[in-house]
Amino acid sequence: MEISVLVSEWEGHRLLDTGDGFKLEEIGGVRMVRSEPKAWWSKALPESEWNKAVAIHEEAGRDSRWKLQGNCPKEWETKLGQLRFQLRFMDNSKQCGVFAEQSPHWKWVSQQKQTGEQRPRLLNLFGYTGAASLVAAQAGWHVTHVDASKPAVAWGRRNQELSGIAEAPIRWIIEDAMTFVKREVKRGNQYEAILLDPPAFGRGPNGEFWKVERDLAPLLRACRDLLSPQAKFLLLTVYTIDASSILCHNLLEETTKGLGGKIDIGELALKQEGNGRLLPLSLWGRWSGKGLA
Ligand SMILES: C[S@@+](CC[C@H](N)C(=O)[O-])C[C@H]1O[C@@H](n2cnc3c(N)ncnc32)[C@H](O)[C@@H]1O
C-alpha cells in the first residue's frame, strides 16, 4: 500500500514558519498567526518575522477572536486561476475561507474535465465556502453543494459571483449531510462523483450532531447507494489527528466493495518556505471507478 503526500503549490498561500503549536502564513498577501496543533517542533524564524503578522488569532477557552493590526483588512480576496475567493476574519473562527492544503485535490478535480453534452453530477458534502464546488463546475460537472452553515453557503454563492461564473450549474443546499444523503437515496438520485470533507465535530442546521468516528462509516455506506453505474470517483479527507490514511483506505474499500476500480490514499501537506519542512494537515483517500482507473 502506497501513501502519497500531496503538497500544495497554490501561490495564493505561503507557509512562512511553523512550530511550538503555531503557524505563520500569508493568504492572499495577508500575514497571520494561528494555532496549529500539528506543529510539535520548534519555530525556525526569529520572533521579528512572526511580529510582522497583521492578524493574530487569539483563543480563550471556547471563544476566539482575531486581533488585527495596522491596516489589516477584515475582508479581502485571493484567486485560483479565474476563480476568486473572498477571505474574511470572523470571531469564533480560526478559518478565514479557504483550506489551502486542499489545492492538490482542486487541481485533480479540475483535471477530471467533462465535455459530454450532459454534465455528470458531483456531490460536495461539507462543502464549506465552495472552493471545490467552483473548481468542479468550471471543469464541466453539475455540482450539488451541501453544508449545514447558512453563512458558509452564502459565502460560496458570493465566491461564485466574484469568479464570474454565476451561470455555472451549482445547487447550493443548507442541510445536514446525513439527512441530505438519506433523502437523495430515497428519491433515487445518483451522482458520478462525491467529495466529502467532514469535520471532526459539527452540527446540522437542526442541531444534528456530527462526530466523525461515529458517523463517517454510516454516511459512506449511504453514499454508496448514490453512486451511479458510471461513477468516476469518491474523494474523502479526514483531519482528525489520531486517524490514519490506512483508515481512509479501509473505509473506501468497504464502501466500494464489488465496484472494481482502485483506491489511492495519502496525506495533504503545506510546504514551509526556507527549510522545506512539510506541515501535515489532512489524510485523504480516493476511490476511482473503472472509468478513470
Ligand atoms: C470544511 S469542513 C471541515 C473540514 C476541515 N477541513 C477541518 O479542518 O476539519 C467543515 C464544514 O462542514 C460543515 N458541517 C459541519 N457539520 C455538518 C453537518 N452535520 N452537515 C453538513 N455540513 C456540516 C461546516 O459548516 C463546515 O463548513
The ligand as an SDF file (V2000), in Angstrom:
LIG
                    3D

 27 29  0  0  0  0  0  0  0  0999 V2000
  -14.7800   22.4270    5.6070 C   0  0  0  0  0  0  0  0  0  0  0  0
  -15.3540   21.1570    6.5840 S   0  0  0  0  0  0  0  0  0  0  0  0
  -14.1440   20.8990    7.7470 C   0  0  0  0  0  0  0  0  0  0  0  0
  -13.0220   20.0970    7.3290 C   0  0  0  0  0  0  0  0  0  0  0  0
  -11.9130   20.9190    7.6030 C   0  0  0  0  0  0  0  0  0  0  0  0
  -11.0370   20.9480    6.5260 N   0  0  0  0  0  0  0  0  0  0  0  0
  -11.3810   20.7250    9.0200 C   0  0  0  0  0  0  0  0  0  0  0  0
  -10.4570   21.4200    9.3790 O   0  0  0  0  0  0  0  0  0  0  0  0
  -11.9110   19.9480    9.8140 O   0  0  0  0  0  0  0  0  0  0  0  0
  -16.3880   21.8540    7.6940 C   0  0  0  0  0  0  0  0  0  0  0  0
  -17.7180   22.1650    7.0760 C   0  0  0  0  0  0  0  0  0  0  0  0
  -18.6390   21.1560    7.4600 O   0  0  0  0  0  0  0  0  0  0  0  0
  -19.8540   21.7960    7.7770 C   0  0  0  0  0  0  0  0  0  0  0  0
  -20.6280   20.9060    8.6390 N   0  0  0  0  0  0  0  0  0  0  0  0
  -20.4390   20.6100    9.9260 C   0  0  0  0  0  0  0  0  0  0  0  0
  -21.3560   19.7030   10.3620 N   0  0  0  0  0  0  0  0  0  0  0  0
  -22.1300   19.4340    9.2850 C   0  0  0  0  0  0  0  0  0  0  0  0
  -23.2440   18.5670    9.0840 C   0  0  0  0  0  0  0  0  0  0  0  0
  -23.7420   17.8240   10.0690 N   0  0  0  0  0  0  0  0  0  0  0  0
  -23.7770   18.5030    7.8430 N   0  0  0  0  0  0  0  0  0  0  0  0
  -23.2880   19.2590    6.8250 C   0  0  0  0  0  0  0  0  0  0  0  0
  -22.2370   20.1150    6.9800 N   0  0  0  0  0  0  0  0  0  0  0  0
  -21.6760   20.1920    8.1960 C   0  0  0  0  0  0  0  0  0  0  0  0
  -19.4420   23.1030    8.4380 C   0  0  0  0  0  0  0  0  0  0  0  0
  -20.4780   24.0660    8.3320 O   0  0  0  0  0  0  0  0  0  0  0  0
  -18.2120   23.4930    7.6290 C   0  0  0  0  0  0  0  0  0  0  0  0
  -18.4970   24.3680    6.5740 O   0  0  0  0  0  0  0  0  0  0  0  0
  1  2  1  0
  2  3  1  0
  2 10  1  0
  3  4  1  0
  4  5  1  0
  5  6  1  0
  5  7  1  0
  7  8  2  0
  7  9  1  0
 10 11  1  0
 11 12  1  0
 11 26  1  0
 12 13  1  0
 13 14  1  0
 13 24  1  0
 14 15  1  0
 14 23  1  0
 15 16  2  0
 16 17  1  0
 17 18  1  0
 17 23  2  0
 18 19  1  0
 18 20  2  0
 20 21  1  0
 21 22  2  0
 22 23  1  0
 24 25  1  0
 24 26  1  0
 26 27  1  0
M  CHG  2   2   1   9  -1
M  END
$$$$
